[in-house]
């Protein structure tokens, strides 16, 4: 998710606290998906961004799809991201909390 560069720099090699941030992150991504299918210009911009930044096939097949229900969207996102997050924690990445 795009963030302010100074905020991103303060994070360094730490993970955002899952419990604190995942629900908001998921809601933002769900809202983006709804908007992409509602506004043609945004769909075009998303498509251009997608080519360079969205290289996981599952995301296009299971997540960023038209008319997906919010609960399903959140479940798919969590099921795909949480194992990666947990693996990073196991590898020693610390938890970052914004000030």
Secondary structure by P-SEA (a helix, b strand, c coil): ccccaaaaaaaccccccccccaaaaaaaaaaaaaaaaccaaaaaaaaaaaaccccccccccccccccccaaaaaaaaaaacaaaaaaaaaabbbbbbcc
